[in-house]
Amino acid sequence: MLESLAARAIFAMLLFVATLAGVYAAYDWAYDRGYQDAQQKYEGQLKELEKKVEVDRAIADQKMKEADDRARAQEARWENRLQEVQDGYAVAQDVIKRRLAQANADNRRVRAELGELRDTLAGYAAGTGAAQNTGSSDRDRAIALGSLLGEAVGVADEAVSVATEATAAAESAGDAVRALTDAWPN
């Protein structure tokens, strides 16, 4: 019976070792299987995340390109507007220069005419250029003086007209300067 007890004990031990080996093998297989499943799962998630990052990067690149295009378009509009203002300013400057040159020429002409009238009036007032002490000469002198005074009033009216044109030219220049400062980007 001892033999049978010893044989049973050995058998039980072998059975225990076999069971333990089976449990270990099952545990190792389950662990390997679980590790492989987890690895596949995480690799799948990683691939999904990489795809999402790639898509997000493409979207961000597209948005940056669109923003860059909008910024370049705005810059081009500003440059065009600045060029328009500069061209308008150059045209206004040319107009102002022409008007100023014309006003200066008119001013010199009117001053010359006024000088001639002043000299003529002084001469007639002094009695030079006409016969002295005759009634007809006084009448002729009065007529000439009246005519000269009429011309003087005409010249004065023309001087006022020239001054008005010069004022308009100055206002136009002011408008051009204001337009330029308003259009200048800050």
Backbone as ProteinMPNN parsed JSONL, in Angstrom:
{"seq_chain_A": "MLESLAARAIFAMLLFVATLAGVYAAYDWAYDRGYQDAQQKYEGQLKELEKKVEVDRAIADQKMKEADDRARAQEARWENRLQEVQDGYAVAQDVIKRRLAQANADNRRVRAELGELRDTLAGYAAGTGAAQNTGSSDRDRAIALGSLLGEAVGVADEAVSVATEATAAAESAGDAVRALTDAWPN", "coords_chain_A": {"N_chain_A": [[0.763, -1.156, 0.0], [1.95, 1.079, 0.598], [3.458, 1.495, -1.535], [1.587, 2.033, -3.271], [0.673, 4.325, -2.166], [2.874, 5.946, -2.354], [3.128, 5.917, -5.049], [0.81, 7.159, -5.7], [1.234, 9.637, -4.554], [3.374, 10.512, -6.067], [2.167, 10.498, -8.481], [0.202, 12.408, -7.981], [1.794, 14.557, -7.551], [3.023, 14.762, -10.016], [0.802, 15.27, -11.506], [0.116, 17.713, -10.356], [2.36, 19.223, -11.088], [2.082, 19.063, -13.865], [-0.365, 20.307, -14.134], [0.31, 22.772, -13.124], [2.231, 23.459, -15.032], [0.573, 23.519, -17.238], [-1.163, 25.554, -16.476], [0.657, 27.627, -16.336], [1.494, 27.66, -19.013], [-0.92, 28.267, -20.199], [-1.372, 30.728, -19.03], [0.867, 32.095, -20.028], [0.332, 31.945, -22.753], [-2.103, 33.329, -22.803], [-1.213, 35.741, -21.836], [0.63, 36.445, -23.832], [-1.148, 36.54, -25.953], [-2.925, 38.515, -25.101], [-1.107, 40.626, -24.942], [-0.371, 40.795, -27.615], [-2.879, 41.41, -28.705], [-3.36, 43.846, -27.4], [-1.181, 45.272, -28.373], [-1.759, 45.309, -31.122], [-4.151, 46.696, -30.982], [-3.307, 49.183, -29.93], [-1.474, 49.896, -31.877], [-3.209, 50.192, -34.008], [-4.744, 52.331, -33.014], [-2.697, 54.2, -32.882], [-2.052, 54.467, -35.591], [-4.472, 55.53, -36.501], [-4.449, 57.942, -35.086], [-2.16, 59.084, -36.226], [-3.062, 59.398, -38.854], [-5.134, 61.201, -38.354], [-3.654, 63.356, -37.36], [-2.207, 63.932, -39.656], [-4.289, 64.686, -41.39], [-5.29, 66.878, -39.934], [-3.019, 68.491, -40.029], [-2.89, 68.963, -42.77], [-5.262, 70.389, -43.103], [-4.699, 72.612, -41.493], [-2.488, 73.608, -42.895], [-3.766, 74.301, -45.275], [-5.538, 76.273, -44.35], [-3.685, 78.152, -43.458], [-2.495, 78.79, -45.883], [-4.677, 79.942, -47.204], [-5.127, 82.149, -45.506], [-2.712, 83.463, -45.879], [-2.935, 84.028, -48.611], [-5.148, 85.767, -48.517], [-4.009, 87.851, -47.031], [-1.964, 88.663, -48.766], [-3.535, 89.52, -50.907], [-4.886, 91.669, -49.701], [-2.696, 93.298, -49.166], [-1.906, 93.838, -51.794], [-4.164, 95.278, -52.625], [-3.899, 97.516, -50.958], [-1.467, 98.513, -51.897], [-2.195, 99.14, -54.541], [-4.135, 101.09, -54.031], [-2.562, 103.0, -52.768], [-0.875, 103.632, -54.897], [-2.77, 104.74, -56.644], [-3.502, 106.988, -55.148], [-1.034, 108.299, -55.047], [-0.667, 108.79, -57.776], [-2.9, 110.413, -58.251], [-2.219, 112.506, -56.568], [0.096, 113.432, -57.845], [-1.028, 114.332, -60.259], [-2.704, 116.312, -59.228], [-0.759, 117.994, -58.149], [0.512, 118.817, -60.519], [-1.592, 120.232, -61.739], [-1.931, 122.22, -59.829], [0.571, 123.488, -59.981], [0.466, 124.467, -62.627], [-1.763, 126.2, -62.415], [-0.789, 127.963, -60.475], [1.426, 129.034, -61.822], [0.056, 130.314, -63.905], [-1.453, 132.121, -62.38], [0.62, 133.63, -61.258], [1.687, 134.752, -63.612], [-0.56, 136.229, -64.476], [-0.722, 137.959, -62.3], [1.689, 139.408, -62.535], [1.187, 140.656, -64.999], [-1.093, 142.18, -64.38], [-0.011, 143.837, -62.401], [1.846, 145.234, -63.955], [0.108, 146.566, -65.725], [-1.301, 148.112, -63.878], [0.763, 149.716, -62.961], [1.324, 151.167, -65.32], [-1.135, 152.502, -65.616], [-1.135, 153.978, -63.258], [1.034, 155.676, -63.725], [0.068, 157.036, -65.994], [-2.25, 158.248, -64.959], [-1.056, 159.908, -63.055], [0.405, 161.546, -64.744], [-1.666, 162.812, -66.23], [-2.972, 164.05, -64.152], [-1.072, 165.851, -63.401], [-1.085, 167.434, -65.601], [0.42, 167.001, -67.838], [0.994, 166.002, -71.191], [-1.299, 166.969, -72.337], [-2.94, 169.848, -73.697], [-2.375, 172.907, -71.994], [-4.475, 174.685, -69.685], [-6.907, 175.031, -71.151], [-10.363, 174.919, -71.895], [-11.335, 172.841, -73.403], [-9.204, 171.099, -73.177], [-9.279, 170.528, -70.482], [-11.709, 169.211, -70.406], [-11.131, 167.085, -72.11], [-9.095, 165.944, -70.633], [-10.542, 165.168, -68.342], [-12.27, 163.303, -69.489], [-10.395, 161.452, -70.369], [-9.294, 160.761, -67.894], [-11.567, 159.638, -66.695], [-11.906, 157.473, -68.416], [-9.487, 156.164, -67.916], [-9.843, 155.61, -65.195], [-11.989, 153.849, -65.385], [-10.705, 151.751, -66.732], [-8.927, 151.141, -64.693], [-10.655, 150.199, -62.731], [-11.56, 147.924, -64.076], [-9.145, 146.502, -64.244], [-8.702, 146.147, -61.507], [-10.919, 144.545, -60.93], [-10.173, 142.319, -62.42], [-7.895, 141.628, -61.015], [-9.034, 140.844, -58.608], [-10.419, 138.634, -59.563], [-8.242, 137.013, -60.339], [-7.11, 136.619, -57.823], [-9.183, 135.193, -56.655], [-9.127, 132.86, -58.218], [-6.597, 131.968, -57.467], [-7.078, 131.419, -54.798], [-8.915, 129.35, -55.087], [-7.228, 127.477, -56.272], [-5.48, 127.039, -54.16], [-7.255, 125.894, -52.307], [-7.877, 123.584, -53.71], [-5.388, 122.37, -53.687], [-5.196, 121.924, -50.96], [-7.294, 120.086, -50.691], [-6.204, 117.961, -52.12], [-4.013, 117.296, -50.541], [-5.327, 116.566, -48.178], [-6.751, 114.333, -49.142], [-4.639, 112.653, -49.742], [-3.493, 112.24, -47.188], [-5.642, 111.021, -45.932], [-5.859, 108.645, -47.33], [-3.511, 107.37, -46.832], [-1.989, 104.5, -45.548], [-2.088, 103.497, -42.129]], "CA_chain_A": [[0.0, 0.0, 0.0], [2.887, 2.181, 0.587], [3.82, 1.725, -2.91], [0.495, 2.678, -3.934], [0.592, 5.674, -1.627], [3.981, 6.68, -2.942], [2.802, 6.097, -6.451], [-0.253, 8.155, -5.754], [1.839, 10.923, -4.243], [4.16, 10.895, -7.247], [1.187, 10.807, -9.519], [-0.415, 13.677, -7.611], [2.774, 15.588, -7.796], [3.145, 14.923, -11.474], [-0.436, 15.931, -11.929], [0.236, 19.092, -9.91], [3.368, 19.867, -11.954], [1.489, 19.162, -15.196], [-1.396, 21.336, -14.044], [1.024, 24.044, -12.985], [2.816, 23.748, -16.343], [-0.551, 23.878, -18.103], [-1.633, 26.89, -16.074], [1.684, 28.577, -16.755], [1.43, 27.735, -20.471], [-2.153, 28.993, -20.52], [-1.141, 32.113, -18.635], [1.817, 32.65, -20.979], [-0.387, 32.109, -24.02], [-3.07, 34.415, -22.62], [-0.455, 36.99, -21.713], [1.111, 36.772, -25.181], [-2.328, 36.884, -26.768], [-3.37, 39.823, -24.619], [-0.089, 41.597, -25.337], [-0.513, 40.974, -29.058], [-4.135, 42.146, -28.927], [-3.153, 45.231, -26.959], [-0.249, 45.89, -29.304], [-2.51, 45.563, -32.343], [-5.124, 47.751, -30.674], [-2.6, 50.463, -29.8], [-0.926, 50.227, -33.192], [-4.352, 50.689, -34.773], [-5.045, 53.671, -32.515], [-1.601, 55.063, -33.281], [-2.229, 54.744, -37.023], [-5.605, 56.447, -36.605], [-3.982, 59.257, -34.621], [-1.243, 59.618, -37.236], [-3.901, 59.844, -39.969], [-5.831, 62.405, -37.902], [-2.641, 64.426, -37.327], [-1.914, 64.268, -41.046], [-5.452, 65.426, -41.893], [-5.296, 68.18, -39.25], [-1.905, 69.277, -40.568], [-3.285, 69.392, -44.117], [-6.272, 71.439, -42.923], [-3.998, 73.803, -40.978], [-1.701, 74.151, -44.006], [-4.713, 74.932, -46.204], [-6.019, 77.511, -43.726], [-2.57, 79.108, -43.476], [-2.345, 79.246, -47.261], [-5.789, 80.852, -47.466], [-4.863, 83.387, -44.768], [-1.604, 84.122, -46.572], [-3.485, 84.576, -49.856], [-5.957, 86.948, -48.169], [-3.09, 88.92, -46.623], [-1.306, 89.165, -49.978], [-4.534, 90.271, -51.67], [-5.086, 92.945, -49.005], [-1.491, 94.094, -49.4], [-1.97, 94.302, -53.18], [-5.178, 96.351, -52.677], [-3.31, 98.71, -50.335], [-0.464, 99.053, -52.814], [-2.921, 99.756, -55.648], [-4.758, 102.322, -53.532], [-1.477, 103.948, -52.552], [-0.444, 104.092, -56.214], [-3.815, 105.637, -57.127], [-3.387, 108.249, -54.416], [0.185, 108.963, -55.5], [-0.931, 109.296, -59.125], [-3.811, 111.549, -58.088], [-1.458, 113.601, -55.956], [0.969, 113.975, -58.888], [-1.894, 115.098, -61.166], [-3.116, 117.521, -58.506], [0.416, 118.866, -58.069], [0.69, 119.419, -61.84], [-2.649, 121.232, -61.905], [-1.616, 123.337, -58.924], [1.719, 124.205, -60.544], [0.002, 125.223, -63.789], [-2.594, 127.306, -61.938], [0.074, 128.915, -59.792], [2.191, 129.737, -62.853], [-0.886, 131.215, -64.571], [-1.782, 133.197, -61.435], [1.795, 134.502, -61.188], [1.745, 135.516, -64.867], [-1.647, 137.214, -64.415], [-0.356, 138.948, -61.286], [2.712, 140.292, -63.121], [0.544, 141.462, -66.038], [-1.952, 143.178, -63.732], [0.868, 144.835, -61.76], [2.391, 146.093, -65.012], [-0.978, 147.445, -66.182], [-1.569, 149.086, -62.813], [1.873, 150.678, -62.987], [1.094, 152.055, -66.454], [-2.286, 153.36, -65.296], [-0.705, 154.923, -62.218], [1.863, 156.696, -64.383], [-0.795, 157.835, -66.871], [-3.077, 159.1, -64.087], [-0.193, 160.943, -62.477], [0.712, 162.49, -65.825], [-2.851, 163.634, -66.521], [-3.239, 164.904, -62.989], [-0.08, 166.932, -63.433], [-1.356, 168.262, -66.771], [1.322, 166.702, -68.946], [0.395, 165.198, -72.245], [-2.474, 167.626, -72.887], [-2.765, 171.305, -73.77], [-2.579, 173.533, -70.697], [-5.404, 175.769, -69.412], [-8.006, 175.238, -72.08], [-11.573, 174.223, -71.468], [-11.423, 171.562, -74.092], [-8.184, 170.213, -72.642], [-9.782, 170.028, -69.191], [-12.746, 168.23, -70.694], [-10.442, 165.903, -72.649], [-8.391, 165.329, -69.515], [-11.569, 164.526, -67.509], [-12.729, 162.122, -70.226], [-9.303, 160.471, -70.315], [-9.221, 160.272, -66.519], [-12.701, 158.728, -66.512], [-11.589, 156.25, -69.145], [-8.429, 155.476, -67.175], [-10.429, 155.06, -63.963], [-12.769, 152.679, -65.803], [-9.738, 150.675, -66.955], [-8.392, 150.756, -63.386], [-11.669, 149.343, -62.087], [-11.51, 146.645, -64.782], [-7.927, 145.805, -63.809], [-8.933, 145.73, -60.123], [-11.816, 143.385, -60.998], [-9.391, 141.184, -62.894], [-7.027, 141.238, -59.897], [-9.885, 140.078, -57.687], [-10.662, 137.35, -60.217], [-7.008, 136.231, -60.224], [-6.995, 136.232, -56.418], [-10.182, 134.143, -56.434], [-8.587, 131.642, -58.824], [-5.485, 131.511, -56.629], [-7.693, 130.835, -53.606], [-9.467, 128.047, -55.501], [-6.084, 126.571, -56.458], [-4.998, 126.679, -52.818], [-8.233, 124.948, -51.75], [-7.685, 122.319, -54.429], [-4.162, 121.768, -53.145], [-5.548, 121.422, -49.628], [-8.079, 118.868, -50.883], [-5.288, 116.894, -52.54], [-3.225, 116.897, -49.363], [-6.232, 115.831, -47.28], [-7.012, 113.021, -49.759], [-3.429, 111.844, -49.573], [-3.344, 111.829, -45.77], [-6.734, 110.096, -45.59], [-5.64, 107.348, -47.985], [-2.235, 106.784, -46.389], [-2.209, 103.464, -44.52], [-1.464, 103.787, -40.826]], "C_chain_A": [[0.835, 1.265, 0.0], [3.281, 2.528, -0.84], [2.703, 2.453, -3.603], [0.309, 4.101, -3.418], [1.693, 6.524, -2.242], [3.686, 6.937, -4.409], [1.713, 7.139, -6.604], [0.319, 9.553, -5.496], [2.636, 11.414, -5.444], [3.199, 11.296, -8.364], [0.536, 12.159, -9.232], [0.553, 14.809, -7.872], [2.957, 15.839, -9.289], [1.921, 15.637, -12.022], [-0.392, 17.406, -11.556], [1.208, 19.852, -10.801], [2.788, 20.044, -13.344], [0.437, 20.25, -15.205], [-0.739, 22.699, -13.962], [1.639, 24.446, -14.319], [1.725, 24.164, -17.311], [-1.062, 25.274, -17.79], [-0.634, 27.933, -16.541], [1.634, 28.774, -18.27], [0.191, 28.515, -20.886], [-1.988, 30.472, -20.19], [-0.208, 32.788, -19.632], [1.137, 32.884, -22.32], [-1.359, 33.271, -23.92], [-2.342, 35.756, -22.54], [0.047, 37.434, -23.086], [-0.048, 37.213, -26.064], [-2.84, 38.267, -26.369], [-2.396, 40.922, -25.03], [-0.207, 41.88, -26.826], [-1.79, 41.747, -29.386], [-3.979, 43.616, -28.558], [-2.232, 45.963, -27.929], [-0.959, 46.217, -30.608], [-3.505, 46.713, -32.142], [-4.42, 49.107, -30.629], [-1.95, 50.88, -31.116], [-2.03, 50.773, -34.091], [-4.714, 52.104, -34.34], [-3.966, 54.669, -32.933], [-1.719, 55.438, -34.757], [-3.39, 55.719, -37.239], [-5.205, 57.859, -36.185], [-3.04, 59.899, -35.637], [-2.023, 60.136, -38.442], [-4.619, 61.147, -39.598], [-4.867, 63.59, -37.86], [-2.328, 64.876, -38.747], [-3.057, 65.087, -41.656], [-5.49, 66.816, -41.261], [-4.188, 69.079, -39.775], [-2.258, 69.803, -41.956], [-4.317, 70.517, -44.033], [-5.61, 72.732, -42.449], [-3.159, 74.446, -42.087], [-2.601, 74.882, -44.999], [-5.214, 76.263, -45.636], [-4.921, 78.572, -43.716], [-2.357, 79.657, -44.88], [-3.448, 80.239, -47.61], [-5.575, 82.187, -46.762], [-3.738, 84.173, -45.429], [-2.082, 84.756, -47.874], [-4.325, 85.825, -49.584], [-5.064, 88.119, -47.789], [-2.388, 89.512, -47.844], [-2.282, 89.973, -50.829], [-4.787, 91.637, -51.031], [-3.891, 93.866, -49.227], [-1.492, 94.656, -50.821], [-3.003, 95.423, -53.319], [-4.622, 97.628, -52.074], [-2.285, 99.35, -51.262], [-1.124, 99.743, -53.998], [-3.534, 101.082, -55.217], [-3.697, 103.397, -53.311], [-0.996, 104.502, -53.889], [-1.474, 105.043, -56.808], [-3.706, 107.006, -56.461], [-2.147, 109.012, -54.872], [0.0, 109.545, -56.897], [-1.845, 110.513, -59.065], [-3.103, 112.757, -57.508], [-0.55, 114.25, -56.992], [0.164, 114.822, -59.869], [-2.313, 116.404, -60.502], [-1.95, 118.504, -58.402], [0.662, 119.558, -59.412], [-0.34, 120.513, -62.08], [-2.349, 122.461, -61.053], [-0.456, 124.157, -59.482], [1.295, 125.045, -61.743], [-0.832, 126.423, -63.355], [-1.757, 128.379, -61.26], [0.904, 129.708, -60.794], [1.298, 130.741, -63.59], [-1.232, 132.395, -63.666], [-0.609, 134.158, -61.294], [1.922, 135.356, -62.439], [0.66, 136.593, -64.877], [-1.306, 138.324, -63.43], [0.679, 139.927, -61.843], [2.091, 141.213, -64.169], [-0.304, 142.562, -65.419], [-1.102, 144.242, -63.047], [1.462, 145.783, -62.8], [1.328, 147.07, -65.511], [-1.291, 148.501, -65.132], [-0.467, 150.138, -62.75], [1.705, 151.673, -64.123], [-0.052, 153.012, -66.175], [-1.908, 154.408, -64.257], [0.115, 156.057, -62.838], [1.018, 157.6, -65.269], [-1.659, 158.77, -66.046], [-2.249, 160.225, -63.482], [0.147, 162.0, -63.521], [-0.465, 163.391, -66.136], [-3.171, 164.55, -65.355], [-2.266, 166.071, -62.947], [-0.271, 167.829, -64.637], [-0.418, 167.999, -67.912], [0.586, 165.867, -69.971], [-0.835, 165.844, -72.832], [-2.204, 169.132, -72.906], [-3.139, 171.913, -72.439], [-3.679, 174.592, -70.769], [-6.426, 176.023, -70.504], [-9.19, 174.441, -71.592], [-11.69, 172.876, -72.118], [-10.37, 170.603, -73.558], [-8.597, 169.675, -71.281], [-10.826, 168.946, -69.401], [-12.102, 166.951, -71.213], [-9.715, 165.152, -71.526], [-9.381, 164.596, -68.605], [-12.07, 163.249, -68.174], [-11.652, 161.026, -70.155], [-9.171, 159.882, -68.918], [-10.363, 159.295, -66.227], [-12.456, 157.392, -67.191], [-10.527, 155.44, -68.4], [-8.955, 154.869, -65.881], [-11.285, 153.838, -64.275], [-11.871, 151.479, -66.058], [-9.172, 150.177, -65.621], [-9.371, 149.865, -62.648], [-11.682, 147.966, -62.752], [-10.304, 145.824, -64.358], [-8.092, 145.316, -62.373], [-9.872, 144.523, -60.081], [-11.062, 142.142, -61.449], [-8.45, 140.688, -61.789], [-7.81, 140.431, -58.874], [-10.169, 138.696, -58.265], [-9.437, 136.437, -60.104], [-6.828, 135.748, -58.784], [-7.982, 135.111, -56.087], [-9.697, 132.824, -57.012], [-7.444, 131.077, -57.988], [-6.013, 130.859, -55.358], [-8.26, 129.451, -53.929], [-8.345, 127.038, -55.691], [-5.537, 126.12, -55.108], [-5.95, 125.684, -52.16], [-8.089, 123.581, -52.409], [-6.439, 121.602, -53.921], [-4.436, 121.197, -51.76], [-6.359, 120.146, -49.719], [-7.182, 117.701, -51.266], [-4.471, 116.398, -51.36], [-4.085, 116.115, -48.392], [-6.531, 114.445, -47.832], [-5.814, 112.109, -49.575], [-3.284, 111.359, -48.129], [-4.449, 110.865, -45.371], [-6.47, 108.709, -46.149], [-4.372, 106.656, -47.503], [-2.478, 105.739, -45.338], [-1.455, 103.794, -43.247], [-0.46, 102.744, -40.449]], "O_chain_A": [[0.466, 2.32, -0.515], [3.407, 3.685, -1.241], [2.9, 3.364, -4.407], [-0.158, 4.977, -4.147], [1.471, 7.679, -2.606], [3.954, 8.015, -4.941], [1.72, 7.914, -7.56], [-0.071, 10.524, -6.146], [2.579, 12.593, -5.796], [3.398, 12.281, -9.075], [0.342, 12.962, -10.145], [0.175, 15.878, -8.352], [3.032, 16.98, -9.746], [2.02, 16.498, -12.896], [-0.811, 18.258, -12.339], [0.932, 20.975, -11.222], [2.988, 21.095, -13.952], [0.345, 21.028, -16.156], [-1.152, 23.652, -14.623], [1.586, 25.613, -14.708], [1.928, 25.068, -18.122], [-1.355, 26.068, -18.684], [-1.007, 28.981, -17.068], [1.718, 29.9, -18.761], [0.24, 29.327, -21.81], [-2.4, 31.347, -20.951], [-0.454, 33.923, -20.041], [1.351, 33.919, -22.951], [-1.442, 34.1, -24.825], [-2.786, 36.761, -23.095], [-0.076, 38.597, -23.47], [0.079, 38.164, -26.835], [-3.151, 39.089, -27.231], [-2.809, 42.014, -25.42], [-0.154, 43.031, -27.26], [-1.784, 42.632, -30.242], [-4.402, 44.508, -29.293], [-2.466, 47.124, -28.266], [-0.774, 47.308, -31.148], [-3.674, 47.574, -33.005], [-4.894, 50.071, -31.229], [-1.883, 52.067, -31.434], [-1.804, 51.715, -34.851], [-4.961, 52.974, -35.175], [-4.255, 55.812, -33.287], [-1.511, 56.594, -35.126], [-3.297, 56.626, -38.067], [-5.568, 58.841, -36.832], [-3.108, 61.103, -35.883], [-1.692, 61.186, -38.992], [-4.707, 62.072, -40.405], [-5.217, 64.695, -38.273], [-2.2, 66.072, -39.007], [-2.813, 66.069, -42.357], [-5.695, 67.812, -41.954], [-4.385, 70.282, -39.947], [-1.961, 70.952, -42.282], [-4.256, 71.481, -44.796], [-5.922, 73.815, -42.944], [-3.118, 75.67, -42.21], [-2.246, 75.948, -45.502], [-5.301, 77.258, -46.356], [-5.191, 79.752, -43.94], [-2.074, 80.843, -45.053], [-3.185, 81.263, -48.242], [-5.814, 83.243, -47.349], [-3.8, 85.398, -45.529], [-1.693, 85.875, -48.208], [-4.237, 86.814, -50.312], [-5.331, 89.256, -48.18], [-2.234, 90.729, -47.943], [-1.907, 90.993, -51.408], [-4.891, 92.644, -51.732], [-4.054, 95.066, -49.449], [-1.124, 95.812, -51.034], [-2.771, 96.4, -54.031], [-4.844, 98.713, -52.612], [-2.236, 100.572, -51.4], [-0.677, 100.808, -54.422], [-3.464, 102.074, -55.942], [-3.914, 104.566, -53.63], [-0.736, 105.7, -54.009], [-1.104, 106.048, -57.415], [-3.805, 108.042, -57.118], [-2.197, 110.227, -55.061], [0.452, 110.655, -57.176], [-1.605, 111.516, -59.737], [-3.359, 113.892, -57.909], [-0.429, 115.475, -57.028], [0.605, 115.899, -60.271], [-2.286, 117.467, -61.123], [-2.138, 119.712, -58.55], [0.983, 120.746, -59.448], [-0.005, 121.593, -62.567], [-2.497, 123.596, -61.505], [-0.497, 125.387, -59.458], [1.707, 126.198, -61.873], [-0.641, 127.531, -63.856], [-1.994, 129.572, -61.452], [1.073, 130.918, -60.639], [1.712, 131.867, -63.867], [-1.297, 133.535, -64.125], [-0.809, 135.371, -61.22], [2.226, 136.546, -62.352], [0.925, 137.738, -65.242], [-1.57, 139.497, -63.695], [0.56, 141.136, -61.646], [2.417, 142.399, -64.232], [-0.262, 143.715, -65.848], [-1.434, 145.426, -63.105], [1.57, 146.986, -62.562], [1.606, 148.254, -65.7], [-1.522, 149.662, -65.469], [-0.738, 151.315, -62.513], [1.912, 152.873, -63.94], [0.048, 154.204, -66.466], [-2.303, 155.569, -64.355], [-0.08, 157.231, -62.523], [1.231, 158.812, -65.291], [-1.795, 159.947, -66.378], [-2.703, 161.367, -63.41], [0.174, 163.195, -63.226], [-0.297, 164.6, -66.291], [-3.591, 165.69, -65.547], [-2.619, 167.162, -62.5], [0.331, 168.901, -64.693], [-0.458, 168.733, -68.899], [-0.333, 165.118, -69.642], [-1.391, 165.292, -73.782], [-1.323, 169.616, -72.196], [-4.111, 171.491, -71.813], [-3.811, 175.302, -71.766], [-6.772, 177.18, -70.745], [-9.031, 173.404, -70.948], [-12.085, 171.893, -71.491], [-10.622, 169.4, -73.49], [-8.314, 168.524, -70.947], [-10.853, 167.926, -68.711], [-12.483, 165.854, -70.805], [-9.713, 163.922, -71.469], [-9.077, 163.498, -68.141], [-12.273, 162.234, -67.508], [-11.944, 159.853, -69.918], [-8.967, 158.679, -68.755], [-10.158, 158.258, -65.596], [-12.746, 156.329, -66.642], [-10.631, 154.221, -68.263], [-8.574, 153.76, -65.505], [-11.3, 152.884, -63.496], [-12.189, 150.353, -65.678], [-8.961, 148.98, -65.427], [-8.973, 148.89, -62.011], [-11.802, 146.95, -62.067], [-10.405, 144.617, -64.139], [-7.677, 144.205, -62.046], [-9.662, 143.592, -59.303], [-11.281, 141.048, -60.929], [-8.232, 139.485, -61.643], [-7.304, 139.446, -58.336], [-10.159, 137.702, -57.539], [-9.563, 135.247, -59.814], [-6.44, 134.603, -58.553], [-7.658, 134.193, -55.333], [-9.836, 131.78, -56.375], [-7.33, 129.864, -57.817], [-5.462, 129.862, -54.892], [-8.109, 128.507, -53.153], [-8.487, 125.874, -55.317], [-5.174, 124.956, -54.936], [-5.502, 124.731, -51.522], [-8.17, 122.549, -51.742], [-6.437, 120.383, -53.747], [-3.962, 120.111, -51.428], [-6.155, 119.221, -48.933], [-7.376, 116.581, -50.793], [-4.265, 115.194, -51.209], [-3.639, 115.111, -47.837], [-6.562, 113.476, -47.073], [-5.968, 110.923, -49.284], [-2.985, 110.189, -47.891], [-4.219, 109.977, -44.551], [-6.815, 107.708, -45.521], [-4.19, 105.464, -47.751], [-3.108, 106.032, -44.321], [-0.334, 104.302, -43.281], [0.155, 102.834, -39.387]]}, "name": "protein", "num_of_chains": 1, "seq": "MLESLAARAIFAMLLFVATLAGVYAAYDWAYDRGYQDAQQKYEGQLKELEKKVEVDRAIADQKMKEADDRARAQEARWENRLQEVQDGYAVAQDVIKRRLAQANADNRRVRAELGELRDTLAGYAAGTGAAQNTGSSDRDRAIALGSLLGEAVGVADEAVSVATEATAAAESAGDAVRALTDAWPN"}
